[in-house]
């Protein structure tokens, strides 16, 4: 990933030939396949980060055990996977009275892989845990437990502080940089980032990276801040009402850049 000058405004909508997505390739047919066909672009998928679960031995050092808590807060499928994996390795069986607070319906539905819904109480928001204020306050006597990565989850913990409801963070998995050596001499017209950690991974492996005329696409405010903090320009933003996903944001952009 070599480079020189910062992008110039007149290049903002020049034609796109290839796009790099900093995530694993979707297992099933996705909206990205349609973008390739519709706009004649090539989309490559290279995960910039991977998640690695803590071992049972590593986790025991925390001396924080899930079955000492009565309400579990889930913000991702990864958190669910590593929570129940560690419970199994620790030979912990969660009570059927345990309550689960999930940030989205998709995450709540994913719980069905591990629990019987009819025997437990599950609450979910549509986009964020912060939508569950009334349910959290109604259950403020419960002991809340938040499985998370080594990056923590400041948004959730700060929200619980605002509500004056204690919550115990528990690191159950960690973020690890993916080896990006193969990207060194590859140039893309657009690079799409989903998180600040992916941008951190890129700069740790390519400290001399410059944007040149690449267009940067980001999802959410943390990735946006990470890009701008590095002195780069964001051309395409996702995670907004107009563009709820990276795929939608790219399609909106490509309609202009690759119009016939």
C-alpha positions in Angstrom: 0.0 0.0 0.0 2.2 2.8 -1.3 1.1 6.4 -1.6 1.8 10.1 -1.9 -0.5 13.1 -1.9 -3.9 13.4 -0.4 -7.0 13.0 -2.6 -8.2 16.0 -4.6 -11.8 17.0 -4.7 -12.2 16.6 -8.5 -11.4 12.9 -8.1 -14.1 12.3 -5.7 -16.5 10.6 -8.2 -14.0 9.1 -10.7 -14.9 5.7 -12.0 -14.4 2.7 -9.6 -12.8 -0.5 -10.8 -12.1 -2.3 -7.6 -13.1 -2.2 -3.9 -11.5 -3.7 -0.8 -13.8 -4.8 2.1 -12.0 -5.2 5.4 -14.1 -8.2 6.4 -14.4 -11.9 5.6 -16.3 -12.8 2.4 -19.9 -13.5 3.2 -20.7 -17.2 3.3 -23.9 -16.7 1.2 -24.8 -14.6 -1.8 -24.9 -11.0 -0.7 -25.6 -7.5 -1.8 -22.0 -7.2 -2.8 -22.5 -9.7 -5.6 -25.2 -7.5 -7.1 -22.9 -4.5 -6.9 -20.3 -6.3 -8.9 -22.8 -7.2 -11.6 -24.6 -3.9 -11.7 -21.6 -1.6 -11.8 -18.8 -3.8 -13.3 -16.6 -3.6 -10.2 -14.4 -6.2 -8.5 -14.9 -6.6 -4.8 -12.3 -8.3 -2.7 -12.7 -9.4 0.9 -9.7 -9.4 3.3 -10.4 -9.4 7.1 -8.1 -6.8 8.8 -9.0 -8.2 12.2 -9.9 -11.6 13.7 -11.4 -12.5 17.1 -9.6 -15.0 19.3 -11.4 -16.5 22.3 -9.7 -16.5 25.7 -8.9 -20.0 26.9 -10.5 -21.4 30.0 -7.2 -20.9 31.9 -6.9 -17.3 30.8 -10.5 -16.5 31.7 -10.3 -18.1 35.2 -7.7 -15.4 36.2 -10.6 -12.9 36.1 -12.4 -14.6 38.9 -15.7 -13.4 37.5 -18.1 -16.2 36.8 -21.3 -15.8 34.7 -23.5 -18.0 37.0 -23.0 -15.4 39.8 -25.1 -13.0 37.6 -28.8 -13.0 36.8 -28.9 -10.8 33.7 -26.6 -11.1 30.6 -26.1 -8.2 28.2 -25.3 -9.2 24.6 -24.2 -6.7 21.9 -23.0 -9.2 19.2 -23.1 -12.8 18.0 -19.4 -13.1 18.9 -20.2 -12.3 22.5 -22.9 -15.0 22.5 -20.5 -17.6 21.0 -17.7 -16.9 23.4 -20.0 -16.6 26.4 -21.5 -20.1 25.9 -18.2 -21.6 24.8 -16.5 -20.5 28.1 -19.6 -21.6 30.1 -19.2 -25.0 28.6 -15.4 -25.2 29.2 -15.9 -23.9 32.8 -18.7 -26.5 33.2 -21.1 -23.6 34.1 -24.8 -24.1 33.6 -26.8 -20.9 33.5 -30.1 -20.8 35.5 -33.3 -21.0 33.6 -34.3 -17.8 35.3 -31.4 -15.9 33.7 -32.6 -12.8 31.8 -30.9 -11.7 28.5 -30.7 -8.2 27.2 -29.8 -8.0 23.5 -29.0 -4.9 21.4 -30.9 -6.1 18.4 -33.6 -8.7 17.4 -31.0 -10.5 15.2 -28.8 -11.0 18.3 -31.8 -12.1 20.4 -32.8 -14.6 17.7 -29.2 -16.0 17.6 -29.6 -16.9 21.3 -32.0 -19.7 20.2 -28.9 -21.7 19.2 -28.1 -21.9 23.0 -31.2 -21.5 25.0 -34.9 -22.4 25.0 -36.8 -19.1 24.6 -39.9 -20.3 26.4 -37.9 -21.0 29.6 -36.2 -17.6 29.7 -36.8 -13.9 29.5 -35.2 -12.2 26.5 -35.4 -8.4 25.8 -34.1 -6.7 22.7 -33.7 -3.3 21.1 -33.7 -2.6 17.3 -30.2 -1.0 17.1 -28.8 -0.6 20.6 -29.0 -1.6 24.3 -29.8 2.0 25.0 -33.3 1.4 23.7 -33.9 -1.0 26.6 -34.0 1.7 29.3 -37.4 0.8 30.7 -36.6 -2.9 30.9 -33.2 -2.3 32.5 -34.7 0.0 35.1 -37.6 -2.4 35.7 -35.0 -5.1 36.4 -32.4 -3.0 38.2 -32.2 -5.4 41.1 -30.7 -8.0 38.8 -27.0 -8.5 38.6 -25.9 -7.5 35.1 -23.0 -9.2 33.2 -21.5 -7.9 29.9 -19.3 -10.3 27.9 -17.0 -8.3 25.6 -13.7 -8.2 23.8 -10.4 -6.8 25.2 -11.5 -3.4 23.8 -14.3 -3.3 26.3 -17.7 -1.7 25.5 -17.6 1.8 26.8 -20.9 2.8 25.3 -22.8 0.1 27.2 -20.9 0.5 30.5 -21.3 4.3 30.4 -25.0 3.9 29.7 -25.5 1.6 32.7 -23.6 4.2 34.8 -26.1 6.9 33.7 -28.9 4.6 34.8 -27.1 4.0 38.1 -27.4 0.2 37.5 -24.2 -1.8 38.1 -22.9 -3.9 35.2 -19.8 -6.3 35.3 -17.7 -6.3 32.1 -16.0 -9.6 31.4 -13.4 -10.0 28.6 -14.0 -13.3 26.9 -12.3 -12.7 23.5 -9.6 -10.5 22.0 -9.0 -8.7 18.7 -6.0 -9.8 16.7 -4.5 -8.2 13.6 -4.7 -10.2 10.4 -1.5 -10.5 8.4 -1.9 -8.1 5.6 1.4 -8.6 3.9 -0.2 -9.8 0.6 -1.9 -6.3 0.2 1.4 -4.5 0.1 1.5 -3.9 -3.7 -2.2 -3.9 -4.3 -4.1 -0.7 -5.1 -7.8 -0.3 -4.6 -10.1 2.6 -5.7 -12.2 2.2 -2.5 -11.3 0.7 0.9 -14.3 0.0 3.2 -13.7 -0.1 7.0 -16.2 -1.3 9.6 -14.3 -0.4 12.7 -11.6 1.7 14.2 -9.6 -1.5 15.0 -9.3 -2.3 11.3 -7.8 1.1 10.6 -5.4 0.6 13.6 -4.4 -2.8 12.1 -3.7 -1.3 8.7 -1.4 1.4 10.1 0.4 -0.9 12.5 1.3 -3.0 9.5 1.7 -0.2 7.0 2.9 2.8 9.0 3.7 4.8 5.9 0.3 4.3 4.3 -1.0 7.4 2.5 -4.5 7.7 1.0 -3.5 9.1 -2.4 -6.6 9.0 -4.6 -8.2 6.1 -2.8 -11.7 6.8 -1.6 -12.4 5.7 2.0 -15.8 4.2 3.1 -16.5 3.8 6.8 -19.3 2.4 8.9 -20.2 4.3 12.1 -18.7 7.2 14.0 -15.7 5.3 15.6 -14.4 4.3 12.2 -15.0 7.8 10.9 -13.0 9.4 13.8 -10.2 6.9 13.3 -9.9 7.8 9.6 -10.0 11.5 10.1 -7.6 11.3 13.1 -5.1 9.8 10.7 -5.5 12.8 8.4 -7.5 11.0 5.7 -10.6 12.0 4.0 -13.9 10.0 4.2 -15.8 10.0 0.9 -18.5 7.4 1.7 -20.2 7.0 5.1 -22.5 4.1 6.2 -24.4 3.5 9.4 -26.7 6.4 8.7 -30.4 6.6 8.1 -29.7 7.1 4.4 -27.1 4.3 4.2 -27.7 1.8 7.0 -25.1 -0.6 5.5 -21.8 -0.5 3.7 -23.4 -2.1 0.7 -26.1 0.6 0.5 -23.6 3.4 0.9 -21.4 1.9 -1.9 -24.4 1.5 -4.2 -25.3 5.2 -3.8 -21.8 6.2 -4.6 -21.4 3.9 -7.6 -24.6 5.2 -9.1 -22.7 8.5 -9.6 -19.1 7.3 -10.1 -19.9 4.4 -12.5 -22.9 5.8 -14.4 -22.8 5.0 -18.1 
